[in-house]
Structures are given as structure tokens and as C-alpha cells.
Amino acid sequence: MAALQASTGLIDWQYLGFLFLNISPYFWSAFGIASCVGLSILGAAWGIFITGSSLLGGAIRVPRITSKNLISIIFCEAVAIYGIIVAIILQTKIDWVDPDPKTGLFSNEVYFAGYAILGSGLTAGWANLACGICVGIVGSSAALADAQDASLFVKILVVEIFGSALGLFGVICAIIFAGSANFT
């Protein structure tokens, strides 16, 4: 309750600063990496679910669409792979640094590195979650449109490729953010 009664508003910023200063930067790094993998896999699973259900439903009427529309499932699986790649890159950035023996706190650079990895992981994870959902919805539309008219498949596949670029954008941003993380 003390955090909600500051005179500057509803949040006691000094208490939050104290809180964030006393949580290990290695926790934030681990949380960022776990969020990257977890959200990316969730996005891939959600996209596969959306695309797969429409693909199976459309394939009952028009069996020819099954093999062609598996590309949508592959795009969704790529989202999970993006998350794993970023997690490996982020994990290689972490090095152990001893805290200051007098205060028990880490240096500002170590805190910055921990928050940079947290931001990188969250950026890639949320981007891949959005990418998986986007690719799943467009893949579902591609399957149903292909069942109606085979000439529409390539046109909708181009839209699906643009949707999968969301995940690559998140990966690129995460790599740029992680470049500033230096545990020394």
C-alpha cells in the first residue's frame, strides 16, 4: 500500500527504484530469455492451431489444398525457431560479475545489461507472438481461399510472407538491443 500513496501520483517511484535495484540483473536476464522462448512458442502454437483447423476443415471438401497449404504451418513453426535463436544469442551475452562486497549491489553496467537482455527477450517474444497469430490468420484465409479458387493461393501467400516479416523485425530489434548488453 505504501507504493500507492506518494504525493507525485499513485506510484511511489522511490520504492519501485529500491525494488528494481535489489532484484538481481541475472533474474531479469533469465526472465527476458524465458519470455522470448515462451511467447515465441505460444505464437507458433496459436498460429498452427488457427491455420490447421481451417486447413483440415477445407481439406474435407477439397483434398488438393492439404499439401500446398502446409507452407502456412511451416511459417508458424519458423516463429518458434526465431525465439530459440534469439534466446541462444541472449544467453551467450551473460557473464557472471561479482557484486560490490561493501553494498552487495551490482554496478550500473551490469543492471543495464540485465535490463537490455530483458528488453530484447520481451521484444522478440511479443513480436513473435503477434507474428504467429498473424501468420495463422492469413494461413487460415489462404487455405479457405485456395479451397474456393486455386488461383488465389499465390496472392494470399505474398500477404502471409509480409506477416511473417513481423517476427524477423522482432528478431532484428532484439539483436540490436542485446548488442548493448555487456556484463563487465
Phi, psi and chi 1 to 4 in degrees:
 res  aa     phi    psi   chi1   chi2   chi3   chi4
   1 MET       -  -25.4 -160.4   62.8 -179.4      -
   2 ALA   -66.0  -27.2      -      -      -      -
   3 ALA   -72.7  -14.7      -      -      -      -
   4 LEU  -104.5    8.6  -63.1  176.6      -      -
   5 GLN  -123.6   30.5   55.2 -169.2   -4.0      -
   6 ALA   -76.5  154.8      -      -      -      -
   7 SER   -75.0  -16.0   61.9      -      -      -
   8 THR   -87.5    2.6   59.7      -      -      -
   9 GLY   148.5 -154.9      -      -      -      -
  10 LEU   -84.5  -15.3  -66.3  175.9      -      -
  11 ILE  -114.9  133.2  -61.2  173.3      -      -
  12 ASP   -86.7   97.2 -174.9   -2.5      -      -
  13 TRP   -66.3  -32.0  -65.4  106.2      -      -
  14 GLN   -65.3  -41.2 -173.3  175.7    7.7      -
  15 TYR   -66.1  -41.2  176.4   72.7      -      -
  16 LEU   -65.2  -38.2  -78.5  178.0      -      -
  17 GLY   -61.4  -43.2      -      -      -      -
  18 PHE   -60.3  -41.8  173.7   77.3      -      -
  19 LEU   -63.6  -49.1 -177.7   68.9      -      -
  20 PHE   -69.6  -27.8  -78.8  103.5      -      -
  21 LEU   -72.9  -26.8 -167.7   62.8      -      -
  22 ASN   -98.8    5.0  -73.3  -58.5      -      -
  23 ILE  -100.4  132.2  -65.4  176.3      -      -
  24 SER   -59.4  136.7  172.1      -      -      -
  25 PRO   -64.8  -20.0   17.1  -25.2      -      -
  26 TYR   -73.5  -28.8  -64.9  100.8      -      -
  27 PHE   -64.7  -45.8  167.0   77.9      -      -
  28 TRP   -63.9  -37.1  -65.1  118.6      -      -
  29 SER   -63.4  -46.9  -60.7      -      -      -
  30 ALA   -64.4  -38.4      -      -      -      -
  31 PHE   -65.6  -38.9 -173.8   74.2      -      -
  32 GLY   -64.7  -43.1      -      -      -      -
  33 ILE   -67.0  -43.6  -67.1  169.8      -      -
  34 ALA   -64.3  -38.9      -      -      -      -
  35 SER   -65.0  -38.5  -62.0      -      -      -
  36 CYS   -60.3  -50.4  177.2      -      -      -
  37 VAL   -67.6  -47.2  172.6      -      -      -
  38 GLY   -63.3  -47.2      -      -      -      -
  39 LEU   -68.6  -34.8  -69.7  170.5      -      -
  40 SER   -66.7  -42.2  -62.8      -      -      -
  41 ILE   -68.4  -37.5  -69.6  172.5      -      -
  42 LEU   -62.1  -42.9 -179.4   63.9      -      -
  43 GLY   -63.0  -42.2      -      -      -      -
  44 ALA   -64.4  -43.8      -      -      -      -
  45 ALA   -65.2  -40.9      -      -      -      -
  46 TRP   -65.1  -43.4 -157.1  -20.4      -      -
  47 GLY   -64.1  -42.1      -      -      -      -
  48 ILE   -63.6  -39.5  -70.1  170.2      -      -
  49 PHE   -62.0  -46.5  171.8   71.5      -      -
  50 ILE   -65.1  -48.4  -65.9  169.3      -      -
  51 THR   -68.2  -44.4  -60.6      -      -      -
  52 GLY   -63.2  -40.0      -      -      -      -
  53 SER   -66.0  -40.3   59.0      -      -      -
  54 SER   -71.1  -37.0  -65.0      -      -      -
  55 LEU   -64.2  -43.9  179.9   59.5      -      -
  56 LEU   -66.7  -39.6  -71.4  174.9      -      -
  57 GLY   -65.0  -42.6      -      -      -      -
  58 GLY   -71.4  -31.2      -      -      -      -
  59 ALA   -71.3  -17.9      -      -      -      -
  60 ILE   -65.9  -40.9  -69.2  172.0      -      -
  61 ARG   -82.4  -42.0  -83.2 -172.3   84.4  115.0
  62 VAL  -128.5   91.0 -174.2      -      -      -
  63 PRO   -63.9  -18.5  -20.4   29.4      -      -
  64 ARG   -67.2  -18.6   69.5  170.7  168.8   74.8
  65 ILE   -79.7  -11.2   70.2  167.4      -      -
  66 THR   -62.6  -52.4  -54.4      -      -      -
  67 SER   -71.8  -37.2   60.7      -      -      -
  68 LYS   -67.2  -37.6 -140.7  177.9    3.6  174.8
  69 ASN   -88.0    4.0  -77.2  -77.0      -      -
  70 LEU   -67.1  -16.5  -75.7  177.6      -      -
  71 ILE   -60.4  -31.7 -170.1   75.5      -      -
  72 SER   -66.4  -38.5  -59.8      -      -      -
  73 ILE   -65.7  -39.7  -58.1  -66.7      -      -
  74 ILE   -65.0  -39.9  -66.7  168.4      -      -
  75 PHE   -60.7  -39.5  -80.4  150.7      -      -
  76 CYS   -67.4  -38.7  -70.0      -      -      -
  77 GLU   -65.6  -31.7  -70.6  173.8    2.3      -
  78 ALA   -62.8  -29.2      -      -      -      -
  79 VAL   -62.8  -42.5  171.3      -      -      -
  80 ALA   -66.0  -37.2      -      -      -      -
  81 ILE   -66.3  -37.1  -66.2  169.7      -      -
  82 TYR   -57.5  -44.7  -65.5  160.2      -      -
  83 GLY   -64.2  -39.5      -      -      -      -
  84 ILE   -68.3  -38.6  -68.2  170.1      -      -
  85 ILE   -63.5  -45.6  -70.1  170.1      -      -
  86 VAL   -64.6  -39.3  170.7      -      -      -
  87 ALA   -62.3  -39.2      -      -      -      -
  88 ILE   -65.4  -42.7  -68.7  169.7      -      -
  89 ILE   -62.4  -44.0  -69.2  170.2      -      -
  90 LEU   -66.6  -37.8  -65.9  178.6      -      -
  91 GLN   -64.5  -33.1 -178.0  -89.4  -27.1      -
  92 THR   -72.4  -14.7   61.3      -      -      -
  93 LYS   -80.1  -16.6  -66.7  -69.3 -149.3  173.0
  94 ILE   -85.8  126.5  -60.6  174.3      -      -
  95 ASP  -131.4  146.3  -71.0  -35.1      -      -
  96 TRP   -78.7  132.0  177.4 -107.1      -      -
  97 VAL  -128.9  131.2  175.8      -      -      -
  98 ASP   -71.6  141.2  -69.6  -36.6      -      -
  99 PRO   -70.4  165.9   20.3  -25.8      -      -
 100 ASP   -63.9  125.9 -175.9    8.7      -      -
 101 PRO   -66.0  -25.0    7.0   -9.3      -      -
 102 LYS   -76.5  -46.3  -65.3  176.9 -170.6  173.0
 103 THR  -100.5  -22.4   62.3      -      -      -
 104 GLY    81.3    4.9      -      -      -      -
 105 LEU  -101.4  158.3  -61.7  175.5      -      -
 106 PHE   -87.8  166.7  -67.2   95.4      -      -
 107 SER   -73.1  163.1   67.1      -      -      -
 108 ASN   -61.7  -33.6  -71.6  -21.9      -      -
 109 GLU   -64.6  -37.1  -68.3   81.0   17.1      -
 110 VAL   -69.7  -41.4  175.3      -      -      -
 111 TYR   -62.1  -43.3  -79.0  110.2      -      -
 112 PHE   -60.2  -43.0 -179.7   81.9      -      -
 113 ALA   -63.5  -40.9      -      -      -      -
 114 GLY   -63.1  -42.5      -      -      -      -
 115 TYR   -70.9  -32.4  -67.5  134.8      -      -
 116 ALA   -65.2  -40.7      -      -      -      -
 117 ILE   -70.2  -37.4  -69.4  178.5      -      -
 118 LEU   -59.3  -48.2  170.9   69.0      -      -
 119 GLY   -63.3  -38.8      -      -      -      -
 120 SER   -63.7  -46.1  -62.4      -      -      -
 121 GLY   -64.8  -42.8      -      -      -      -
 122 LEU   -66.8  -38.5  -70.7  174.7      -      -
 123 THR   -62.6  -50.1  -60.8      -      -      -
 124 ALA   -65.4  -40.2      -      -      -      -
 125 GLY   -64.1  -49.3      -      -      -      -
 126 TRP   -67.6  -37.0  -74.6  110.2      -      -
 127 ALA   -64.4  -40.0      -      -      -      -
 128 ASN   -72.5  -31.6  -74.2  -27.4      -      -
 129 LEU   -63.3  -47.1  177.2   66.5      -      -
 130 ALA   -64.2  -38.6      -      -      -      -
 131 CYS   -64.2  -43.6  174.5      -      -      -
 132 GLY   -62.2  -42.4      -      -      -      -
 133 ILE   -66.2  -42.9  -66.7  169.8      -      -
 134 CYS   -61.9  -48.4  175.9      -      -      -
 135 VAL   -64.8  -35.9  168.9      -      -      -
 136 GLY   -65.0  -43.0      -      -      -      -
 137 ILE   -67.0  -45.6  -68.9  170.4      -      -
 138 VAL   -67.9  -36.9  175.6      -      -      -
 139 GLY   -64.5  -36.7      -      -      -      -
 140 SER   -63.5  -43.6  169.4      -      -      -
 141 SER   -65.6  -37.1  -59.1      -      -      -
 142 ALA   -63.9  -41.6      -      -      -      -
 143 ALA   -65.0  -44.5      -      -      -      -
 144 LEU   -71.4  -36.2  -63.5  176.7      -      -
 145 ALA   -69.0  -37.8      -      -      -      -
 146 ASP   -65.9  -33.3 -172.7   28.3      -      -
 147 ALA   -66.8  -31.4      -      -      -      -
 148 GLN   -82.3  -45.5  -68.0  -67.3  -38.2      -
 149 ASP  -147.3  115.4 -176.7    6.1      -      -
 150 ALA   -65.3  -22.1      -      -      -      -
 151 SER   -74.3  -13.6   67.5      -      -      -
 152 LEU   -82.4  -13.5  -66.4  175.4      -      -
 153 PHE   -61.0  -48.6  176.2   73.0      -      -
 154 VAL   -65.9  -36.5  174.3      -      -      -
 155 LYS   -65.5  -41.1  -63.9  172.6 -175.1  170.4
 156 ILE   -77.0  -27.7  -65.4  179.4      -      -
 157 LEU   -63.3  -33.9 -171.3   63.3      -      -
 158 VAL   -63.0  -41.5  171.1      -      -      -
 159 VAL   -64.3  -37.4  176.1      -      -      -
 160 GLU   -66.2  -36.0 -167.4  168.7    9.5      -
 161 ILE   -64.7  -40.5  -69.0  169.2      -      -
 162 PHE   -64.1  -36.4  -73.7  130.1      -      -
 163 GLY   -65.9  -36.4      -      -      -      -
 164 SER   -73.9  -15.0  107.3      -      -      -
 165 ALA   -68.3  -20.7      -      -      -      -
 166 LEU   -59.1  -42.3  -74.1  172.2      -      -
 167 GLY   -66.1  -40.7      -      -      -      -
 168 LEU   -65.6  -35.9  -74.2  174.1      -      -
 169 PHE   -62.5  -42.6  178.8   69.6      -      -
 170 GLY   -63.7  -38.7      -      -      -      -
 171 VAL   -65.1  -44.1  167.3      -      -      -
 172 ILE   -63.9  -44.4  -68.9  167.6      -      -
 173 CYS   -62.4  -40.9  -72.0      -      -      -
 174 ALA   -64.2  -39.7      -      -      -      -
 175 ILE   -66.2  -38.7  -69.4  170.6      -      -
 176 ILE   -66.0  -44.3  -69.3  170.1      -      -
 177 PHE   -62.0  -42.1  -64.5  162.0      -      -
 178 ALA   -68.9  -21.3      -      -      -      -
 179 GLY   -62.2  -23.8      -      -      -      -
 180 SER   -88.7   -5.2   62.4      -      -      -
 181 ALA   -80.7  121.0      -      -      -      -
 182 ASN  -143.1  106.2 -171.2    8.8      -      -
 183 PHE   -84.7   71.8  -77.1   90.7      -      -
 184 THR  -133.8      -   55.1      -      -      -
